[in-house]
């Protein structure tokens, strides 16, 4: 008896529209903060992308993902931002996203912060954002 072959899902190129910056190219499933930086957006991430601050926040105009990490949910709740902003360090890129970066080096005068990893940190535990189309 042979084992079933499980196809690995390859990351597909996606286009993200960033207000004030135009279109950037990313890979589906890639960490949004990483894609923004690579695309020339000077997004802040003062905590290093571990959902401890809110400097990497973005506001979606289209394509906001329904899923969010529990770390993102908790930090946005703590700061009174749940439902108004998202943390780019906790989001996976997908086609159809359009957003506005809230804090950048240019508009804040601050430095970005330490480099962030390719993988979402802390280890992602997922929930559904308030108002999501998949929410009961």
N, C-alpha and C positions, 0 to 999 in steps of 0.2 A: 504494500500500500504506500502510495507516495503522499508526501505532505503537500497541502495546498500552497500555492505561490501567492504571497501577499505582495501586491504592488505597492511600492513606496510612492507616496505622493510627492511629485517634484514641485518645487517652488516655481510658480509662473510669474513672468513679468507683469507688473501692474503700474498704472499711472495714478498719481495722487496730485490733486490740485491744492496748492498752498497759497492762500491769500498773500499778496505782496511778493511772491517768489515765482509764481507760475506753476508749471507741471514738473514734477520730479518722478523719476523712475525708481521703483522698489520691487521687491519680490514678495509674493503672497506668503503670509506667515512670518515675515521678517518683523523685527521689533521696529515700531514706528519711529521712535527717537533716533535709532541708528540710521534709518532711511532718510529722515529729515536732515541729519547732519551731513550725510554723504551727498545729498542733493543740494547742499549749499545753504541750508537754513541754519542760522546761528541760535538754535533753540537752547535754552538753559536746561541744566540737569545738575543742580548744585549738590544733590545727595549721591550722585553717581548712578542714578537710575534704579533705585531700590525702594521706591514708593515711600520715602521718608519726608519729602518736601513736596511742594506743588509747583516748582519752577518750570517744569517741562509741560505744563498744561496747554491744551489746545481746545478750541471750540469748533465743533463740527457744523458744517453747513449742509453736508450730504454724506451719506454712507456711514453714519456712526454705527460701530459694531454693537450688537446686542449683548455680547459677552463682556465681562470685565472680571479682573482678578479681585479676590476678596481684599487683598492689600490695597488696591486702588479704591474700592468701595469704602473701606474703613478710613483711609486718609482723606478722601473727598468729604465724607460725612463729618469727620473731625474738624475740617476747615470750613464747613458750611458751603461747599461747592458741588455737592452731589446733585446731578441734574442740570448743571450749568457748564461744567467743564469736564475734561478727561485728562488722564496722565499719559503722555505719549510713550513713556517708558514701560507702560503696562499693556500696550495695544499691539496686536498683530496687524500688519498691513493687508489690505484687501482692495480689489478693484472698486472704483466708484467713490472712494473717499475724497472729500473736499473739506478743508479745515483752515482755521486761522491760528497761528501760534500766538500765545498770549504774552509770554516773556522771552525776549531774545537778548543777546549781548547788545545789540544796537539800541533797542528801546529801553533797556534797563541800566546800561552802564556796568553791568556785572559780568564776570567771567563765567563760562559755561559750567565748570566743575570738572571733577575727575572723569576719566573715560568710562563709558558704560560697556557692559558685555553684550555679546550678540544674543544671549538668552535672557528671557524675562527673569528678574530677581525681585523679591525672594521667589522661591519655586512657586510657580503659578497654581493656585487653587481657584477654580472658576465659579462664577455666579452670573446672574442676569441683571443688567442695569435696570433701574426704575424707568418705566415707560417703554421698555423694549417691546417689540412686536411679538416676541415669544413669551412675554410675561403673562401669567395666568389671568 
